[in-house]
Amino acid sequence: MKYIMKLNPKYFEYMKNGTKEIEIRLNDDKRKNLKVGDEIIFQKEPELKEELYTKVEKLFTGKSFEDIITNLDIKQYADRKETRGNFLNDLYKFYTKEQEEKYGVIGIKVKKV
């Protein structure tokens, strides 16, 4: 299956440069059907003209964003320059705590193709 997901410019660049390999999202209805081997095309916001083609290598779920990132190195989902606190603050700009509690979260490990 092939999916298209929009990605914040900063995190798009991290993925493009190879410093980010895990995308963390709500595990809502759009993502519940993801499977290893699926293709995801990430489009850089806001223009959506630049794209990265990836393949899902691994999926893991958790109850919260913090739950997912606790056992990960920052460079797997952001960049060495980032902090866990800044990353979580960025996530809560897009998602509410209520959404997080309702859906849970998913970590999507991808490889560029």
Residue pairs with C-beta under 8 A, 6 or more apart in sequence:
1 33
1 34
1 35
1 38
1 39
2 38
2 39
2 40
2 41
3 30
3 34
3 38
3 39
3 40
3 41
4 40
4 41
4 42
4 43
5 23
5 25
5 40
5 41
5 42
5 43
6 42
6 43
6 45
6 48
7 15
7 23
7 42
7 43
7 44
7 45
7 52
8 45
8 90
8 94
9 44
9 45
9 46
10 90
11 20
11 23
11 78
11 90
12 42
12 44
12 45
12 50
12 52
14 20
14 78
14 79
15 21
15 23
15 42
15 52
15 54
15 110
15 112
16 52
18 112
19 75
19 78
19 79
19 80
20 75
20 76
20 77
20 78
20 79
21 76
21 77
21 109
21 110
21 111
22 72
22 76
22 77
22 107
22 108
22 109
22 110
23 40
23 42
23 77
23 107
23 108
23 110
24 65
24 68
24 69
24 77
24 91
24 105
24 106
24 107
24 108
25 31
25 105
25 106
25 108
26 95
26 99
26 100
26 103
26 104
26 105
26 106
27 61
27 103
27 104
27 105
27 106
28 99
28 103
31 106
31 108
34 56
34 59
34 106
34 108
35 56
35 59
36 56
36 57
36 58
36 59
37 55
37 56
38 55
38 56
39 53
39 54
39 55
39 56
39 113
40 54
40 55
40 56
40 108
40 110
41 51
41 52
41 53
41 54
42 51
42 52
42 54
43 49
43 50
43 51
44 50
44 51
44 52
52 112
53 112
53 113
54 110
54 111
54 112
54 113
55 110
55 111
55 113
56 108
56 109
56 110
57 109
57 110
57 111
58 107
58 109
59 106
59 107
59 108
59 109
60 68
60 106
60 107
60 109
61 68
61 104
61 105
61 106
61 107
62 68
62 104
62 105
62 106
62 107
63 101
63 104
63 105
64 100
64 101
64 104
64 105
65 88
65 91
65 95
65 100
65 105
66 88
67 105
68 105
68 106
68 107
69 77
69 84
69 87
69 88
72 107
74 80
74 82
74 83
74 84
74 87
76 109
77 87
77 107
78 87
